[in-house]
């Protein structure tokens, strides 16, 4: 019985390691390599209501207004990396009213990369 329980524990640990490895293999970090033209299509369909077509934002849903990507304050803020944008689009930001587009499956990971690439075209400077 002890051997059987030990084998079950080892098997469970191997499954956990395999699953974690598979998930981390698909995790994207660092600068986006998305397609800005494809991102514009998604932005136009899903983002302009809050972020405006030109990216100037200013819509106040809850808390602070949506960012103005043409404003140097946002573009040069060290937290506004592609990883930060990826997290915002994927997981949302409840306090600001940002929808979790990636969590609810409305925007796929590759399209999140495309959105980030498009946001860079709106920005006053292209900070990665």
DAVENUR-V744337 format. One record per helix or strand. SS is the DSSP state (A for helix, B for strand). FROM is the first residue (numbers start at 0). LEN is the number of residues. If there is no record, write none. Layout:
ss=SS from=FROM len=LEN
ss=SS from=FROM len=LEN
This chain:
ss=A from=1 len=25
ss=A from=35 len=11
ss=A from=47 len=4
ss=A from=71 len=4
ss=A from=81 len=10
ss=B from=92 len=1
ss=A from=93 len=3
ss=B from=97 len=1
ss=A from=108 len=14
